[in-house]
Amino acid sequence: MEWRRIMLFCIAFWDNHRRVYTAFGSNSTKRSRMAKSYLILDAYMDRLHIFPAGSPWEYAGPHGQDQWPDIFPDCGGSSQSPVNIQTVNVSLDQSLTPIHPVGYSTPGTGPLTLRNNGHTVALALPPSMRLQGLPKNFTAVELHLHWGSSSPPRWGSEHQIDGEMFSAEVHIVHYNSDKYGNVSQAMTKPDGLAVLGILVETATADNPAYEHILSYLWNVRRAGQFVTIPAFDVHQLLPKHLDQYYRYRGSLTTPPCYQSVLWTIFHQRVQLSVSQLERLQNTLYSSKPGPSPGLLQDNYRAVQPLNQRTIYTSTSVLLRSPSTFSTGQILAIVFGTLLGLVSLSCGIHFAAKKLRKVRMRAAEKPNDVVLQSESVQSFSSSFDVVLQSSAIQAEQVEKPTLP
Ligand SMILES: [Zn+2]
């Protein structure tokens, strides 16, 4: 039945081409051809189960982050993402208006596709979703997440604020639809993409909005699997304050790391419960069905050098003068002060104890004291006598003898 396998092979190959070209158009610039070839190869291997999905790169191991620039030169560029946002160095840009998502609450009537691509779980978004409040109109493409692991516990946000990581991070990718026909054309251009970054922290209560994604993870456990899910209000996944954010120019945080992203990192975090986060960390596999599957965890890139770039903020609320301190610095000062006070108390305690011992020792030897006081009295008496006799002698010298 070899002819049957060959036919299936051809059908799968054609279908992958069709899927990728449908999604990314037929642009023929050099970089988009490279990206397209990579995506076709990835989808091809994915469908035929030749290699684990995403095998050309990984977050750790022989194809890990340090090796990305060897295969994807842009990953070694000078404007890479993510970065550590040091709030003391952020500049205010009053032209940064609030982000205004359009069509997020009603993303079409059809179902949405959720897919495990071996690196993350990605939700394909319809072109009716777009962003206003940026220099251009940007159309939504996909939403995906980055996270850490529960054992050992590791936080998995990509961006950091003053060196602080968060539990996870959500990215919503858009392309510049004013200027480019599709994401394939846009992703290689400096003004091509806009990504919203949402930092996730843990809380006690479940976040019902994220259940629209998390409750379907079980259906896409293995790399390459996808499921269609009912459309839902994507706006509910965003934080409430869309006017407070950090803005800088950077890159895709995964290969091919094109430096084409206008980043918006919201200041306000969203919350997931610990159990929701653990479901994200412990449900998906980075590999296809087969022996020894590897959990899809720690899919975050390390922070990259900021180099000459400036990070801007939309509001003076997020500005921090050099004289103010971050949470970490405040904790360090508080603990340092407490330690100082404890040391001082110990010093005083031991000094007082020593003084008490000296006094007690002195009290245990009363004769010495008496003797000493007697000696002093005797010395004083002798001194008085000497003085008196001297005075008498002087008197005798001064008063002439009467005739
Ligand atoms: Zn991402």
Residues whose N, C-alpha, C, O or C-beta is under 5 A from the ligand:
A	BS01	ZN	H171
